[in-house]
Structure formats: C-alpha cells, structure tokens
Amino acid sequence: MAATVLDGNKIAAQIKAEVAEEVQKLGAAGIRPGLAVILAGHNPASEIYVRNKVKSCEQLGMLSENLTPPDSVTTAELLQMVNELNNRDEIDGILVQLPLPPQVDSKKVLLAVSPEKDVDGFHPVNVGNLSTQRPGLVPCTPAGVIEILRRSNIAIEGRNAVVIGRSDIVGKPVAMLLLNNNATVTVCHSKTKNIAQIARQADILVAAIGKAGFVTEEFIKPGAAVIDVGINKITDRAQFEKFFAGDPAREKSFAEKGSTLVGDVDPHVAAVAGAISPVPGGVGPLTIAMLMANTVKACKMRRGPERQARS
Ligand code: NAP
C-alpha cells in the first residue's frame, strides 16, 4: 500500500490561522507583533524567502520591517543594526537572513540578537533552553517537523526515531525535540557506518542531509513515518528519470522550467513507508508558519497581556 502523503501546506495553513487568531487577540489589547528581517546584499534565493516571510506577516496582521543593507555591509554596521532592533519595543522578532556577505562575521552578528527576539532559535541561550527543556524560542524547521508529526497523529513517545544529519540548524534541534517528546533517538552523519541498517530501525525517520534522494527503500522499515527536510534542485535529465519517470505532473514542470525539486528521500520510498512528507509541499511551508508562530510567542513572552499583568 502506498504511504500517506503528509500535506505540509494544509498543516501550515492551520498554524497560520491559529497565529492570525492570536494576533487578533493581542490587537484587542493594543499590541501588534512585529518581525524585522535583515537581508544583506543580493542573493536571489534569499530575496524570495524574505519576500514570502514579509508577505506572511502582512497576511496575518503583524508588523514587518525589511532592512536591506548593501553587499558591502560590514560586521560593525550589522551589529549596530541588530542593536537598534534589540532596543525597539515594537520589534518582537529579529531574523538575520543567511548567508551573509563573506566579509561579515556571521556568528558575531547572530550572537548579537537578543535571545528573547531570536525567532530563528539559533542563539546559544535558546539552544540551551531547548536542551534543558526551558521555555524559549525553537528553530523553525525543526519545530515544523514536530508539528507535522503531531498534527498527523503520528505518535512520538516510546518510538525509535533516527535523524540523518547533525547540523546546528536542523539535525541537532530535531533530535533534541524528538528526545524531549520521549522518542529514543539515534543521530547519523557522514561518518556513520551502516546508515541504512540503522535507519531501518526507525519508526520515525528524519532526513536532513542535502543530498538528492539519498534515502532509498532499503533505509525504510515498512510502515515508518518519513519526514524529508531536504531541498535539492535537479536539472539533469538522467537524475530526473531516476526519481520521477512516469510522473506526468513532474514531467510537465521539468519540461517547462528545466529543473525540479527533490528531497533527501527518493520518492520510491513511498512504496514501503507508512507516511511521507513530500518535497515540495512538506516541511518547507511549515518553516514560515513556525516563524510566524515564534514571532507571536516572542511578543507574548516579552510584552503580552499576561506578562504585563504579572509585572
Ligand atoms: P548541512 O548543514 O549541510 O548538514 C548536512 C548534514 O548531513 C551534516 O550533518 C552531514 O554530516 C550530513 N551528511 C552529509 N552527507 C552525508 C552522508 N553521505 N551520510 C550521512 N550524513 C551525511 O545541511 P542542513 O542545513 O542541515 O540542511 C539539510 C537539508 O535540509 C538541505 O537540503 C537543506 O536545503 C534543507 N533545509 C530545508 C529547510 C526547509 O525549510 N525545508 C530548512 C533548512 C534546511 P557531517 O556533520 O558529518 O558533515
């Protein structure tokens, strides 16, 4: 039987509707959550991401501000920009779009973002909060992975989860969230031996590697839930055939655009898995939805009505 396809667009729309409701409630108390995005230089992919983030803020009734320093921006100038945003009360979330221009010390800039406005959840304070199960801001894509599982009624507690990839922005926080949700977690990486064999133990398999179709049928325990975080653009006809031969919709878009997106999971895995998140339309839409949710969370934690009542 073919796997259930986990519809990320539908889940993201649910989350955004909940966020819009929260924004309305805050509005009634005279508070409007605000997100500032710093987009340095001209990177076409980053420009698209930022445009989508700003659009989502506006759709949900939040304040959004887009700062666009030139390619030549220095670390000192970015630090000053971040400090100004840290000090502005109406800005709840600060997102520094990566990658920054090569002359900039990215780590220094990310570290300057106030942890309470760190809606990307990359600041060491928030990393520490996550690993010690304290309230804080959780990275958006990993939080999205958990929301897909939770809202698709896929149990996490007591199950074997395998995460392939150990980056600071995806693999490690996903593993920590699964652990916090009482899964038994194994993390694999480029030095892991017998990955397919380890992955076959997983009831929940998360792939965050950055290699097109890396996870094949031999990695999958029959009936497992497979969450594909990878986004890889393919342009090669032979590679396209390997993954999508006989798929008329993909064929049409590949012919039109000369490229298509594939995850880190070979789509043929759907024949063995119980549930699978597609690419595109799986984890991707959740990332923006969770950014919106994080901005409202940051707003409520710092200046929400409950917070004001306590102080
Ligand atoms: P990354 O920083 O490049 O990390 C990749 C991880 O995969 C590393 O831990 C690496 O191991 C591991 N890896 C690489 N080759 C491997 C192999 N042959 N076998 C086992 N493990 C291997 O990438 P990332 O930022 O985590 O992103 C991963 C993927 O997710 C990318 O396709 C990215 O585009 C996508 N992504 C999607 C979203 C979204 O919104 N959907 C958001 C972020 C990222 P080592 O640590 O040993 O090098």
Residues whose N, C-alpha, C, O or C-beta is under 5 A from the ligand:
A	BS01	NAP	T141 G165 R166 S167 V170 G171 C188 H189 S190 K191 A208 I209 G210 V229 G230 I231 N232 V283 G284 T287
